[in-house]
Amino acid sequence: METTEYMLIAFDSTHKAIHFERLLLNQFAIELIPTPREITASCGLSLKYECDDHSQVMAQLTDEEKTGVRLFHYIKTLQGSRAVQMDWGNTDAFKA
């Protein structure tokens, strides 16, 4: 069975999405994508990055204000997809 997993950061404002993108762009393989329909977000943009980069991305974002910013582990299989919201304070174990 084919499973695709990645991390998503969803934003309530386009300004915040662009800010986070600028912080991470030169260090990680990130992509600004439309927010998947399983996630409700005001600005409609999410930042996608690989699960393998998760710890390093979290370290880079430690001091950033996260109001209006939500973190998800996104899992897509042949049966469908789901987004598991994660707590910014406890992001070590994200496998669902």
FIZA-474404 format. One record per residue: residue in one letter; residue number from 1; z, x, y of N, C-alpha, C, O, CB in turn. Coordinates in nm, 4 decimals. Glycine has a CB too. Layout:
BEGIN
REC rest  nr       nw       nu       nv      caw      cau      cav       cw       cu       cv       ow       ou       ov      cbw      cbu      cbv
REC    A NUM        Z        X        Y        Z        X        Y        Z        X        Y        Z        X        Y        Z        X        Y
...
REM end
This chain:
BEGIN
REC rest  nr       nw       nu       nv      caw      cau      cav       cw       cu       cv       ow       ou       ov      cbw      cbu      cbv
REC    M   1   0.0000   0.0837  -0.1186   0.0000   0.0000   0.0000   0.0000   0.0879   0.1245   0.0769   0.1836   0.1341   0.1214  -0.0951   0.0000
REC    E   2  -0.0853   0.0552   0.2179  -0.0972   0.1296   0.3431   0.0078   0.0819   0.4433   0.0122  -0.0359   0.4785  -0.2389   0.1142   0.4022
REC    T   3   0.0920   0.1745   0.4887   0.1929   0.1450   0.5895   0.1762   0.2408   0.7054   0.1637   0.3618   0.6861   0.3354   0.1542   0.5305
REC    T   4   0.1762   0.1863   0.8257   0.1701   0.2672   0.9470   0.2987   0.2437   1.0245   0.3387   0.1296   1.0472   0.0441   0.2322   1.0338
REC    E   5   0.3630   0.3523   1.0647   0.4861   0.3421   1.1418   0.4761   0.4298   1.2653   0.4220   0.5402   1.2609   0.6081   0.3821   1.0565
REC    Y   6   0.5282   0.3797   1.3735   0.5384   0.4594   1.4950   0.6476   0.4012   1.5828   0.7011   0.2939   1.5550   0.4032   0.4640   1.5707
REC    M   7   0.6795   0.4724   1.6877   0.7825   0.4299   1.7812   0.7156   0.3731   1.9060   0.6080   0.4175   1.9461   0.8771   0.5479   1.8176
REC    L   8   0.7805   0.2749   1.9660   0.7313   0.2130   2.0888   0.8438   0.2035   2.1901   0.9583   0.1744   2.1555   0.6723   0.0733   2.0605
REC    I   9   0.8101   0.2281   2.3140   0.9015   0.2006   2.4244   0.8331   0.0942   2.5086   0.7235   0.1160   2.5601   0.9355   0.3314   2.5093
REC    A  10   0.8982  -0.0217   2.5225   0.8429  -0.1339   2.5998   0.9121  -0.1402   2.7359   1.0302  -0.1078   2.7480   0.8602  -0.2693   2.5227
REC    F  11   0.8386  -0.1816   2.8363   0.8861  -0.1766   2.9740   0.8791  -0.3123   3.0428   0.7950  -0.3963   3.0107   0.8059  -0.0757   3.0525
REC    D  12   0.9702  -0.3315   3.1387   0.9675  -0.4516   3.2212   0.8883  -0.4308   3.3500   0.8639  -0.5257   3.4244   1.1088  -0.4950   3.2542
REC    S  13   0.8483  -0.3063   3.3758   0.7672  -0.2814   3.4958   0.6635  -0.1726   3.4670   0.6882  -0.0791   3.3909   0.8575  -0.2398   3.6158
REC    T  14   0.5491  -0.1875   3.5287   0.4424  -0.0890   3.5155   0.4863   0.0450   3.5746   0.4515   0.1508   3.5221   0.3138  -0.1390   3.5847
REC    H  15   0.5618   0.0402   3.6823   0.6119   0.1622   3.7455   0.6930   0.2453   3.6461   0.6751   0.3668   3.6371   0.6977   0.1277   3.8686
REC    K  16   0.7811   0.1805   3.5725   0.8646   0.2503   3.4739   0.7786   0.3056   3.3604   0.8032   0.4168   3.3135   0.9730   0.1554   3.4174
REC    A  17   0.6787   0.2303   3.3159   0.5893   0.2770   3.2089   0.5171   0.4044   3.2503   0.5084   0.4991   3.1721   0.4869   0.1680   3.1725
REC    I  18   0.4660   0.4075   3.3711   0.3940   0.5252   3.4204   0.4895   0.6433   3.4377   0.4530   0.7575   3.4100   0.3234   0.4935   3.5541
REC    H  19   0.6107   0.6160   3.4832   0.7114   0.7220   3.4985   0.7410   0.7884   3.3640   0.7401   0.9111   3.3541   0.8415   0.6647   3.5592
REC    F  20   0.7671   0.7087   3.2611   0.7970   0.7635   3.1286   0.6750   0.8364   3.0717   0.6891   0.9406   3.0078   0.8418   0.6512   3.0324
REC    E  21   0.5558   0.7818   3.0948   0.4346   0.8479   3.0477   0.4224   0.9871   3.1092   0.3915   1.0832   3.0386   0.3104   0.7634   3.0814
REC    R  22   0.4461   0.9990   3.2374   0.4370   1.1290   3.3057   0.5398   1.2284   3.2518   0.5118   1.3477   3.2402   0.4567   1.1110   3.4567
REC    L  23   0.6583   1.1786   3.2193   0.7626   1.2664   3.1650   0.7241   1.3265   3.0298   0.7604   1.4403   2.9998   0.8928   1.1894   3.1511
REC    L  24   0.6514   1.2510   2.9491   0.6266   1.2891   2.8105   0.4846   1.3383   2.7829   0.4601   1.3993   2.6788   0.6556   1.1736   2.7224
REC    L  25   0.3924   1.3134   2.8726   0.2505   1.3340   2.8474   0.2127   1.4748   2.8023   0.1355   1.4892   2.7076   0.1750   1.3013   2.9694
REC    N  26   0.2632   1.5760   2.8653   0.2238   1.7130   2.8326   0.3008   1.7738   2.7165   0.2739   1.8872   2.6769   0.2407   1.7994   2.9523
REC    Q  27   0.3968   1.6994   2.6614   0.4807   1.7535   2.5552   0.4603   1.6867   2.4197   0.4902   1.7459   2.3160   0.6235   1.7416   2.5943
REC    F  28   0.4099   1.5642   2.4201   0.4001   1.4869   2.2964   0.2670   1.4125   2.2903   0.2024   1.3887   2.3924   0.5174   1.3876   2.2853
REC    A  29   0.2280   1.3768   2.1689   0.1091   1.2936   2.1498   0.1512   1.1491   2.1740   0.1961   1.0802   2.0824   0.0468   1.3124   2.0054
REC    I  30   0.1361   1.1042   2.2978   0.1761   0.9682   2.3348   0.0527   0.8910   2.3768  -0.0523   0.9478   2.4070   0.2823   0.9691   2.4489
REC    E  31   0.0687   0.7590   2.3778  -0.0410   0.6720   2.4191   0.0179   0.5495   2.4854   0.1097   0.4882   2.4310  -0.1310   0.6322   2.2986
REC    L  32  -0.0326   0.5127   2.6010   0.0068   0.3900   2.6686  -0.0826   0.2791   2.6144  -0.2045   0.2836   2.6310  -0.0050   0.4031   2.8257
REC    I  33  -0.0219   0.1787   2.5492  -0.0982   0.0741   2.4809  -0.0509  -0.0639   2.5267   0.0579  -0.0760   2.5829  -0.0842   0.0877   2.3273
REC    P  34  -0.1309  -0.1675   2.5036  -0.0823  -0.3034   2.5269   0.0358  -0.3308   2.4330   0.0334  -0.2922   2.3162  -0.1965  -0.4083   2.5051
REC    T  35   0.1365  -0.3962   2.4840   0.2537  -0.4271   2.4022   0.2138  -0.5230   2.2903   0.1521  -0.6261   2.3168   0.3675  -0.4884   2.4889
REC    P  36   0.2484  -0.4903   2.1651   0.2168  -0.5809   2.0536   0.2805  -0.7182   2.0747   0.3851  -0.7296   2.1386   0.2648  -0.5206   1.9199
REC    R  37   0.2173  -0.8211   2.0212   0.2664  -0.9571   2.0460   0.4027  -0.9847   1.9829   0.4677  -1.0829   2.0189   0.1666  -1.0572   1.9939
REC    E  38   0.4472  -0.9007   1.8902   0.5814  -0.9181   1.8325   0.6913  -0.8831   1.9330   0.8083  -0.9152   1.9121   0.5966  -0.8314   1.7068
REC    I  39   0.6528  -0.8182   2.0403   0.7482  -0.7739   2.1430   0.7145  -0.8441   2.2734   0.5983  -0.8483   2.3140   0.7449  -0.6180   2.1612
REC    T  40   0.8150  -0.8987   2.3384   0.7965  -0.9602   2.4693   0.8384  -0.8601   2.5756   0.9513  -0.8111   2.5739   0.8778  -1.0926   2.4819
REC    A  41   0.7488  -0.8295   2.6677   0.7780  -0.7376   2.7782   0.7042  -0.7856   2.9020   0.5911  -0.8334   2.8935   0.7373  -0.5908   2.7428
REC    S  42   0.7682  -0.7728   3.0156   0.7115  -0.8253   3.1400   0.5830  -0.7570   3.1826   0.4909  -0.8239   3.2294   0.8112  -0.8129   3.2495
REC    C  43   0.5742  -0.6253   3.1676   0.4563  -0.5584   3.2217   0.3427  -0.5503   3.1199   0.2290  -0.5238   3.1589   0.4929  -0.4190   3.2688
REC    G  44   0.3690  -0.5718   2.9927   0.2632  -0.5728   2.8932   0.2177  -0.4360   2.8462   0.1204  -0.4263   2.7716   0.1480  -0.6447   2.9468
REC    L  45   0.2859  -0.3293   2.8882   0.2522  -0.1940   2.8453   0.3654  -0.1345   2.7630   0.4832  -0.1565   2.7910   0.2218  -0.1049   2.9665
REC    S  46   0.3277  -0.0595   2.6620   0.4252   0.0132   2.5807   0.3766   0.1556   2.5609   0.2567   0.1834   2.5617   0.4478  -0.0568   2.4438
REC    L  47   0.4712   0.2434   2.5434   0.4419   0.3827   2.5163   0.4596   0.4057   2.3666   0.5667   0.3806   2.3113   0.5336   0.4777   2.6000
REC    K  48   0.3549   0.4532   2.3022   0.3541   0.4741   2.1571   0.3648   0.6244   2.1292   0.2988   0.7057   2.1939   0.2243   0.4140   2.0918
REC    Y  49   0.4499   0.6599   2.0308   0.4575   0.7986   1.9878   0.4938   0.8044   1.8399   0.5405   0.7060   1.7825   0.5603   0.8767   2.0722
REC    E  50   0.4721   0.9192   1.7795   0.4939   0.9379   1.6361   0.6430   0.9417   1.6012   0.7248   0.9923   1.6780   0.4262   1.0667   1.5892
REC    C  51   0.6761   0.8880   1.4856   0.8147   0.8895   1.4377   0.8677   1.0318   1.4268   0.9858   1.0555   1.4525   0.8251   0.8195   1.3021
REC    D  52   0.7830   1.1263   1.3892   0.8254   1.2661   1.3744   0.8719   1.3272   1.5064   0.9492   1.4230   1.5056   0.7115   1.3491   1.3174
REC    D  53   0.8266   1.2738   1.6191   0.8651   1.3246   1.7508   0.9870   1.2544   1.8092   1.0305   1.2867   1.9198   0.7498   1.3109   1.8458
REC    H  54   1.0415   1.1599   1.7363   1.1465   1.0732   1.7904   1.2664   1.1495   1.8467   1.3063   1.1249   1.9605   1.1938   0.9793   1.6834
REC    S  55   1.3235   1.2400   1.7708   1.4421   1.3135   1.8172   1.4133   1.3911   1.9450   1.4953   1.3933   2.0368   1.4913   1.4095   1.7085
REC    Q  56   1.2976   1.4543   1.9506   1.2617   1.5326   2.0687   1.2342   1.4432   2.1899   1.2702   1.4777   2.3024   1.1392   1.6190   2.0390
REC    V  57   1.1715   1.3303   2.1667   1.1475   1.2355   2.2766   1.2800   1.1845   2.3307   1.2982   1.1761   2.4522   1.0595   1.1168   2.2295
REC    M  58   1.3731   1.1503   2.2414   1.5040   1.1022   2.2859   1.5776   1.2087   2.3660   1.6434   1.1775   2.4652   1.5886   1.0591   2.1659
REC    A  59   1.5671   1.3335   2.3237   1.6313   1.4423   2.3978   1.5711   1.4546   2.5379   1.6429   1.4794   2.6347   1.6167   1.5759   2.3214
REC    Q  60   1.4408   1.4375   2.5480   1.3730   1.4465   2.6777   1.4139   1.3316   2.7709   1.4163   1.3485   2.8928   1.2208   1.4460   2.6577
REC    L  61   1.4458   1.2159   2.7138   1.4774   1.0967   2.7943   1.6267   1.0732   2.8138   1.6658   0.9693   2.8668   1.4170   0.9752   2.7301
REC    T  62   1.7096   1.1657   2.7728   1.8554   1.1489   2.7777   1.9053   1.1044   2.9142   1.9871   1.0127   2.9229   1.9233   1.2779   2.7396
REC    D  63   1.8582   1.1668   3.0197   1.9100   1.1392   3.1539   1.8349   1.0297   3.2291   1.8657   1.0022   3.3450   1.9066   1.2641   3.2346
REC    E  64   1.7379   0.9678   3.1651   1.6585   0.8646   3.2330   1.7297   0.7292   3.2334   1.7990   0.6943   3.1378   1.5216   0.8509   3.1660
REC    E  65   1.7122   0.6547   3.3404   1.7642   0.5185   3.3508   1.6836   0.4293   3.2567   1.5606   0.4289   3.2608   1.7571   0.4657   3.4985
REC    K  66   1.7531   0.3544   3.1726   1.6837   0.2754   3.0711   1.6977   0.1242   3.0910   1.6709   0.0467   2.9992   1.7353   0.3126   2.9351
REC    T  67   1.7393   0.0826   3.2094   1.7446  -0.0595   3.2396   1.6021  -0.1140   3.2382   1.5141  -0.0590   3.3044   1.8139  -0.0857   3.3772
REC    G  68   1.5786  -0.2213   3.1636   1.4453  -0.2805   3.1545   1.3524  -0.2054   3.0612   1.2316  -0.2290   3.0620   1.3836  -0.2871   3.2902
REC    V  69   1.4070  -0.1155   2.9808   1.3281  -0.0353   2.8879   1.3870  -0.0541   2.7486   1.5066  -0.0337   2.7275   1.3267   0.1164   2.9293
REC    R  70   1.3015  -0.0936   2.6531   1.3506  -0.1175   2.5168   1.2763  -0.0296   2.4172   1.1584   0.0013   2.4341   1.3350  -0.2661   2.4784
REC    L  71   1.3481   0.0093   2.3141   1.2978   0.1014   2.2133   1.2781   0.0268   2.0816   1.3642  -0.0509   2.0403   1.3944   0.2211   2.1949
REC    F  72   1.1633   0.0508   2.0152   1.1311  -0.0173   1.8901   1.0762   0.0789   1.7860   1.0082   0.1762   1.8188   1.0311  -0.1284   1.9152
REC    H  73   1.1064   0.0506   1.6621   1.0407   0.1138   1.5476   0.9400   0.0095   1.5001   0.9786  -0.1000   1.4593   1.1450   0.1572   1.4313
REC    Y  74   0.8124   0.0428   1.5051   0.7060  -0.0521   1.4727   0.6495  -0.0191   1.3358   0.6109   0.0947   1.3093   0.5942  -0.0495   1.5799
REC    I  75   0.6449  -0.1187   1.2495   0.6002  -0.1008   1.1112   0.4875  -0.1994   1.0841   0.5038  -0.3201   1.1020   0.7179  -0.1210   1.0100
REC    K  76   0.3728  -0.1471   1.0406   0.2564  -0.2313   1.0133   0.2144  -0.2097   0.8681   0.1895  -0.0967   0.8262   0.1384  -0.1990   1.1115
REC    T  77   0.2066  -0.3186   0.7918   0.1637  -0.3138   0.6522   0.0492  -0.4129   0.6327   0.0103  -0.4827   0.7264   0.2825  -0.3458   0.5554
REC    L  78  -0.0037  -0.4186   0.5129  -0.1093  -0.5158   0.4832  -0.0585  -0.6595   0.4951  -0.1364  -0.7512   0.5213  -0.1651  -0.4918   0.3427
REC    Q  79   0.0710  -0.6786   0.4761   0.1302  -0.8128   0.4856   0.1594  -0.8556   0.6288   0.1852  -0.9734   0.6537   0.2575  -0.8181   0.4055
REC    G  80   0.1558  -0.7633   0.7219   0.1856  -0.7972   0.8602   0.2560  -0.6821   0.9300   0.2623  -0.5706   0.8782   0.2710  -0.9234   0.8672
REC    S  81   0.3082  -0.7105   1.0469   0.3769  -0.6074   1.1230   0.5081  -0.6617   1.1760   0.5273  -0.7825   1.1897   0.2891  -0.5564   1.2382
REC    R  82   0.5981  -0.5684   1.2054   0.7262  -0.6070   1.2634   0.7747  -0.4960   1.3543   0.7437  -0.3785   1.3346   0.8309  -0.6375   1.1534
REC    A  83   0.8501  -0.5355   1.4526   0.9082  -0.4425   1.5484   1.0595  -0.4544   1.5391   1.1157  -0.5617   1.5610   0.8578  -0.4710   1.6939
REC    V  84   1.1248  -0.3443   1.5066   1.2697  -0.3418   1.4939   1.3260  -0.2781   1.6205   1.3048  -0.1596   1.6460   1.3150  -0.2637   1.3654
REC    Q  85   1.3986  -0.3584   1.7002   1.4557  -0.3035   1.8232   1.5722  -0.2120   1.7883   1.6529  -0.2415   1.7003   1.5017  -0.4168   1.9187
REC    M  86   1.5786  -0.1006   1.8597   1.6816  -0.0015   1.8362   1.7721   0.0108   1.9575   1.7329  -0.0205   2.0699   1.6196   0.1333   1.8022
REC    D  87   1.8917   0.0563   1.9330   1.9889   0.0818   2.0383   1.9649   0.2223   2.0924   1.9572   0.3171   2.0141   2.1353   0.0656   1.9857
REC    W  88   1.9528   0.2382   2.2226   1.9301   0.3695   2.2825   2.0421   0.4666   2.2473   2.0183   0.5871   2.2393   1.9174   0.3570   2.4342
REC    G  89   2.1627   0.4172   2.2263   2.2753   0.5045   2.1970   2.2845   0.5485   2.0531   2.3582   0.6424   2.0228   2.3999   0.4375   2.2341
REC    N  90   2.2115   0.4832   1.9618   2.2195   0.5167   1.8204   2.0776   0.5184   1.7637   2.0356   0.4243   1.6964   2.3104   0.4151   1.7429
REC    T  91   2.0051   0.6253   1.7912   1.8643   0.6292   1.7524   1.8350   0.7293   1.6416   1.7187   0.7593   1.6149   1.7801   0.6616   1.8716
REC    D  92   1.9378   0.7810   1.5773   1.9156   0.8806   1.4731   1.8510   0.8198   1.3478   1.7563   0.8759   1.2928   2.0476   0.9471   1.4363
REC    A  93   1.9023   0.7066   1.3043   1.8531   0.6451   1.1807   1.7652   0.5268   1.2162   1.8150   0.4153   1.2317   1.9705   0.6006   1.0888
REC    F  94   1.6360   0.5490   1.2293   1.5475   0.4411   1.2705   1.4663   0.3832   1.1566   1.3945   0.2854   1.1776   1.4556   0.4894   1.3766
REC    K  95   1.4742   0.4381   1.0390   1.3978   0.3844   0.9267   1.4553   0.2493   0.8854   1.5753   0.2355   0.8617   1.3988   0.4829   0.8070
REC    A  96   1.3676   0.1509   0.8776   1.4126   0.0159   0.8401   1.3717  -0.0139   0.6980   1.3999  -0.1224   0.6471   1.3549  -0.0908   0.9357
REM end
